[in-house]
Amino acid sequence: MQIDVELVASARDGNAQAFSEIYDSLRGELYKYALYTLGNSFDAEDAVSETFFEAYRGIHRLREPEAFKSWIFRILSIRCKRKIAEYVKFRGNCDIDDFIDLSDDSMSEEDAAERSALVQALSTLSPEERMIVALSSLHGYTTLEISKILGKPHGTVSSKLCRTYAKLRKELEER
């Protein structure tokens, strides 16, 4: 989804209503990314809220309104990295099963088994790999856009995405 550049420029100039419209149009996409990266809804909601708060406070420094979407995703990416670091620090390690709720009563046994296999496969990925896959698969960003969001070289992101998909494929085939 493209963000209206004029709306961003208006928000940058202090129009709170314009920022509210941007929030309404992007919060779902940012939430999905945070949920996929962090694995639980509470931390995802917190990360998105904190991201929008930080973006609201700093939007006046945004030079190019067309860069808003990659800028806000970069803020969220940093927030998610910090949260993952907290998981590791406080738990000693990061077990994805602790963060993903698999208790969906409406799910068939077969769907639950597939979801469980996917969660286990995803647990083999590093936080950065999960972020790259989320931006590519869930949100349809190109590797060039992902490289800007994460502040990584384009070639690095491209090769990491390819290797990550191969890693996931292998994990799922072995299950």
PAGULUM-647741 format. One record per residue (C-alpha): residue number from 1; z, y, x; residue in three letters. Coordinates in steps of 0.25 Angstrom, whole numbers, plus 2048, in hexadecimal, padded with zeros to 3 digits. Each point is the difference from the previous one (the first is absolute). Layout:
NUM;Z;Y;X;Ala
...
***
This chain:
1;800;800;800;Met
2;7FC;80E;805;Gln
3;80A;80B;800;Ile
4;7FB;80E;7FB;Asp
5;7FF;808;80C;Val
6;802;80D;7F8;Glu
7;80C;7FA;7FA;Leu
8;806;7FD;80E;Val
9;7FC;80E;804;Ala
10;808;806;7F4;Ser
11;80C;7F7;803;Ala
12;7FF;804;80F;Arg
13;801;80F;7FB;Asp
14;80D;7FD;7F8;Gly
15;7FB;7FC;7F2;Asn
16;80A;7F5;7FC;Ala
17;7F8;7FC;7F4;Gln
18;7F5;7FC;809;Ala
19;809;7F8;809;Phe
20;805;7F9;7F3;Ser
21;7F2;7FC;7FC;Glu
22;7FE;7FB;80E;Ile
23;80D;7F8;7FF;Tyr
24;7FB;7FA;7F3;Asp
25;7F3;7FC;805;Ser
26;805;7FA;80D;Leu
27;80E;7FA;7FD;Arg
28;7FB;7F2;7FB;Gly
29;7F7;7FE;80C;Glu
30;80B;804;80A;Leu
31;80A;7F7;7F9;Tyr
32;7F7;7F4;801;Lys
33;7FE;803;80F;Tyr
34;80F;801;802;Ala
35;804;7F4;7F7;Leu
36;7F6;7F7;808;Tyr
37;805;805;80D;Thr
38;80F;800;7FD;Leu
39;800;7F5;7F6;Gly
40;80A;805;7F6;Asn
41;7FF;80A;7F5;Ser
42;80D;808;803;Phe
43;7FC;803;80E;Asp
44;7F1;803;7FC;Ala
45;805;80A;7F6;Glu
46;809;807;80A;Asp
47;7F5;801;80A;Ala
48;7F6;806;7F6;Val
49;80A;80A;7FB;Ser
50;804;804;80E;Glu
51;7F1;801;804;Thr
52;7FD;809;7F5;Phe
53;80C;809;803;Phe
54;7FC;801;80E;Glu
55;7F2;803;7FC;Ala
56;804;80A;7F7;Tyr
57;809;807;80A;Arg
58;7F5;7FF;80B;Gly
59;7F3;802;7F8;Ile
60;7FF;80F;804;His
61;7FD;7FB;80E;Arg
62;7F4;7F7;7FC;Leu
63;7F4;807;806;Arg
64;7F5;7F8;7F9;Glu
65;802;7FD;7F1;Pro
66;7F6;7F4;801;Glu
67;809;7F9;80A;Ala
68;80C;800;7F6;Phe
69;7FF;7F1;7FC;Lys
70;800;7FB;80E;Ser
71;80B;80A;804;Trp
72;809;7FB;7F4;Ile
73;7FD;7F1;803;Phe
74;804;803;80F;Arg
75;80D;806;7FB;Ile
76;802;7F3;7F8;Leu
77;7FC;7F7;80B;Ser
78;80B;807;809;Ile
79;80A;7FE;7F5;Arg
80;7FD;7F2;7FE;Cys
81;801;7FD;80F;Lys
82;80D;806;801;Arg
83;805;7F8;7F4;Lys
84;7FB;7F3;807;Ile
85;807;804;80C;Ala
86;80D;801;7F8;Glu
87;7FE;7F2;7FA;Tyr
88;7FF;7FB;80E;Val
89;80B;808;805;Lys
90;80A;7FC;7F5;Phe
91;7FC;7F2;7FE;Arg
92;7FD;7FC;80E;Gly
93;7F2;7FB;7FC;Asn
94;7F6;803;7F4;Cys
95;7FF;7F4;7F6;Asp
96;7F6;804;7F6;Ile
97;806;7F7;7F6;Asp
98;80C;809;7FF;Asp
99;7F8;80C;7FC;Phe
100;7F6;7FA;7F6;Ile
101;804;7FC;7F2;Asp
102;7F9;7F3;7FC;Leu
103;807;7FF;7F3;Ser
104;7F5;803;7F6;Asp
105;803;7F7;7F4;Asp
106;7F3;802;7FA;Ser
107;7F9;7FA;80C;Met
108;7FA;7F2;7FF;Ser
109;805;7F6;80A;Glu
110;7F2;800;807;Glu
111;800;80F;801;Asp
112;80E;800;805;Ala
113;7FC;7F6;80B;Ala
114;7F4;808;804;Glu
115;808;80D;800;Arg
116;80B;7F9;809;Ser
117;7F5;7FB;809;Ala
118;7FB;80E;801;Leu
119;80E;806;803;Val
120;802;7F6;80B;Gln
121;7F3;803;806;Ala
122;803;80F;7FF;Leu
123;80D;7FD;807;Ser
124;7F9;7FC;80D;Thr
125;7FA;80E;801;Leu
126;806;80C;807;Ser
127;803;80C;7F8;Pro
128;7F4;807;806;Glu
129;7F7;7F5;7FC;Glu
130;805;800;7F2;Arg
131;7FE;80F;7FF;Met
132;7F1;7FF;805;Ile
133;7FE;7F4;7F6;Val
134;806;808;7F5;Ala
135;7F8;80D;802;Leu
136;7F3;7F7;801;Ser
137;802;7F6;7F6;Ser
138;809;807;7F5;Leu
139;7FA;80E;802;His
140;7F2;7FE;805;Gly
141;801;809;80C;Tyr
142;7F6;7FE;80B;Thr
143;805;7FD;80E;Thr
144;7FC;80E;804;Leu
145;809;806;7F5;Glu
146;80C;7F6;804;Ile
147;7FF;804;80E;Ser
148;802;80F;7FC;Lys
149;80C;7FC;7F7;Ile
150;807;7F8;80B;Leu
151;7FC;809;80B;Gly
152;7F9;7F4;808;Lys
153;7F2;7FF;806;Pro
154;7F6;7FB;7F7;His
155;7FC;7F4;808;Gly
156;80E;7FB;801;Thr
157;802;801;7F1;Val
158;7F2;7F9;7FE;Ser
159;804;7F5;809;Ser
160;80E;7FE;7FB;Lys
161;7FB;7FF;7F1;Leu
162;7F6;7F6;804;Cys
163;80B;7F8;808;Arg
164;80A;801;7F5;Thr
165;7F6;7FB;7F5;Tyr
166;7FD;7F4;809;Ala
167;80F;7FE;802;Lys
168;803;800;7F1;Leu
169;7F4;7F7;7FD;Arg
170;806;7F6;80A;Lys
171;80E;801;7FB;Glu
172;7FB;7FE;7F2;Leu
173;7F7;7F4;803;Glu
174;80C;7F9;807;Glu
175;808;801;7F4;Arg
***
